[in-house]
Amino acid sequence: MLGGSAAVGRDLRGRAKVARAAELSPESETVTEPYTEPMAVLVDTTKCMGCRMCELACAKQNDLPEPEPKVDFSVRRRTDETRFTVVNQYETSKGTVSVKTQCFHCLTPACASACLTKAMYKTSSGPVIWRGDKCMGCRYCMVSCPFDVPKFEYFSANPKIQKCQMCFSRLSEGEVPACVAGCPAGATSFGPRSAMLEEGHKRIWSEPDKYVHNIWGEQEAGGTSWLYLSAVPFDEIGLRTDVGTEAYPVLTKEFLYAVPFVLTLVPPLLLGVSEATKRRDAGQEEEA
Amino acid sequence: MEAITSIHSDSRSGARRFARFFISELRPKGRLLTPFNLISGALILTTIVLLAIRFTGGLGTITNLSQDVPWGLWIGFDVVTGVALAGGAYVITFMVYILRIEKYEPIVRVTVLNGFLAYVFYAGALLLDLGRPWNVINPIIGNSFGFSSVLFLVAWHFLLYMMAELLEFSPVIAEWAGWPKLRRRLHALTLGAVVLGISLSILHQSGLGALYLMAKGKIHPLWYSEFIPVLFLVSSIFAGLSMVMIEGTISHKVFRDRVGRPLREGHDPIVIGLARICAGTMFAYLGLQIITFVHQGRAQWLGTGWGNWYLVEIIGLTLLPAIGFVIGAQRRNPAWIRAAAVFALLGVIINRLNVTVIGFQSHIPVRYVPSWQEIVVTMGVISAEIWVFRWVVNRMPVLDYHIPSRKRESGDSRAMTAA
């Protein structure tokens, strides 16, 4: 449906409405940005009850199969091409913690920098979106994503790359992402990233014993548009703490910077050497 | 000169004559029902059936690729390894056209042909792996240009390099078809094509390694490093040359009657010279590997199973073949050199697979093992390439390159070659 021109979605009050999914795969180069500043979602894992209403809201919004009503929380679930967000529960030093996971929408995403057609595209409003009219299905985004987020439809002749789009089409209509709207516990907040960071730091500041003293996503992999507050160290609740603070595209920057230099310097060098070795057989060569 | 005017004045009948000649050339030479033909034919037919299934039901129907391992054998072996093994073309053209070392002239045509076909078929293999192949022209036509992507660079370079290789080989085609004027024009472009080809090769050989730079944390630390591009570039030199030696040895047996005198007589000195270059490059490569080893702090992994596998690659399949090349070159013993080339080649194949497949996502519980269909398609692609190679070598002046071109240009020789 993401590649289609229009799709029927349903907002939380159950009203059917038409989400302009066309904006996810615009025919033109330009993407209409709903915001002038990067937006973000702040997830407070101390508030999450593990009700999985976000999963339901996401499935409805994206026309995905409805999530199974009961899940075994002892098994760690992962997002895939039929579910863009999942809630897992972790037994930690401070009891059971429920954590919603999805694409984190990096500020400088590896997937978008890997994409040779800019099908995977970082909007300046925050969401990383996928545009089917550009994608050739090479799956380099999947190889590059440190979180293994983009998923491929292996059993389709017209496969799509599937992942959370941070409800870009909803943002275009001035609404918050479906999962945020569907959260009854107030565990998620949506707003400008700077404001979400401020809000997160404020909560840590006002309840220093409740939270660990940093926000996951502020620095991770160069910063993400999904920010997490936690009562326990982040690696205890399944968030990757080994991705560093450098944006992943920096890893290929040096190589890419070398390209124009090689293309500028090597040909004249080769021609020079070729000229130098021409010697006596110059005339002979013409004949060959 | 007269021949040229006659071709021009009567281009229509010329075209008809060429069409007739081409159709006659399409006819197979030699026995059809050889064991090789039967096996490779069966592989190609099976490949076609498998690809029909793949393109109707999706990649998952015949591959073992997964959400964790999106690139498997087709990318890791066909593309990444295949292109490394095709590196001989840029090295040999550098020596022949830039350094003008005449000694290597007899092998330049067959190496360029091999390089060209390797790229055509391995780029073809890339198409098989694309989920949405109808969009393959997007990065070329600008929908959109992903300048920040290493794959964008690699894709453009594959395309441009294939064109450069075709240009380098085109005088041979013109000789075969009997178009002397065109041949002279094309020949004049050779140096430009060679210069372009070498520049592109430097970038895409290393670029294939740079593709994996963002897979940091997914590739086992014994194979991930920020030096992958340099290591890939340097190893493509001896990978390509080892392939040239092995392919030369096989060609000399299979196409014995097509091998011209200069190639037959010059082959041993050529092989010994290439062995020296391989040895030198391999020691430089081992030096780079030692720097990488220290820089990445790889010592902690030695003693594990992965560590042993790493040592097999570095010592067993790089250091030992390098020593083998030295001994072979000193004793002027082609048998030693051939053996060293086989092991050096194996070393590069193992290295590429370690980065792309074996050491990729090495920490996940469900390991990727290619399906039999992926292996058959790979073998089918290689079989098809060998068929085209054989067709060209049996008809065009590739191995018997010594026959003076002027004699070919006389037009009569065309009939002679066709016979």
Interface residues (C-beta under 8 A of the other chain):
Chain A: E29 D80 E81 A110 A112 S113 A114 C115 L116 T117 K118 A119 G132 D133 K134 C135 M136 G137 C138 R139 Y140 M142 V143 S144 P146 D148 K151 F152 E153 Y154 F155 S156 A157 N158 P159 D242 V243 Y248 P249 L251 T252 E254 F255 L256 V259 V262 L263 V266 P267 L270 L271 V273 S274 T277 K278 R279 D281 A288
Chain B: F55 T56 G57 G58 L59 G60 T61 T63 L65 S66 Q67 D68 P70 W71 F94 Y97 I98 L99 R100 D129 L130 G131 R132 P133 N135 V136 N138 P139 N143 S144 F145 G146 S148 S149 V150 L151 F152 L153 A155 H187 L191 V194 V195 L196 I198 S199 I202 L203 S206 G207 A210 L211 Y212 L213 M214 A215 K216 G217 K218 E226 P229 S405
